[in-house]
Amino acid sequence: MRVLWLCNIMLPAFAKANGLGYSVREGWLSGSYNRIIKSDIELGVAFPAQEPYNTGRYELDGCIFYGFSE
């Protein structure tokens, strides 16, 4: 199964991997992310970001992240 999340924040996992600041709100997203990446679900996450992460495709933990401009 393939799932695309459209999120209102950058997930902390992505921010940490790229040395960026992140919000500690919406903790359920991090918990769900950590469980989903260990499953057979192909996860994609779209999130608002500033340059240079507001375009492109980034892979982390087998998950594909897509940044976009707000």
N, C-alpha and C positions, 0 to 999 in steps of 0.2 A: 504494500500500500504506500502511496506517496501522499504526503501532506505538506501544504504550504501555510505557514503562520504569517499573518500580517500583524506585526506588533507595534505598539506605540513607544517602545524603548529599545535600545540596543541591549541584547542579552549580555549579562556580566561575563559569561564564558568567552564571547567574542571580544569584548572590551579588554579583558585580562590578557588574552592571547596576543592582542595588538598593542598593549601598553597604554590603553585609553582609560579615562575616568568612566565610571558607570554609576547608575542609580541602584539603590538597594530596595526600591519598591518593587511590587509585582513579583514577589519571591516564588509564587506558584509557577511562573514561567521557567525559572531556573530548575526547580524540582522536576517539572514535567520534561524539560529538555534532557536532564541527566538520565531519566528513565527511558525516554524515547530513543536516544542514541545507542542504547544497549539492546534495542529491539530490532525487529526486521522491517520497521517503518523507515522509509526514505523521507527525511525531514528537510524542508527548505524554510528559511526564515527571512522575511522581508522586514526591514526596520528603518526608521528615520536616522539619517546620519549627515555629518558635515564632511566636506572635502578632506581627504581624497576617498573616503569610504561611501560617499553618496552615489557612486556608480560602480558597476562591476559585479563580479561574482567571486566569492571567497569561500574556501572550504576549510572546515574545522571539525574534527571528530566524525568525519563521514557526513556531516551536515553541510548544506550549501546556504550561504548567507548572501542576501541581496540588499545593499543599501540604497536608499532613495532620498531625495531632497524633500523636505516638508513643504 
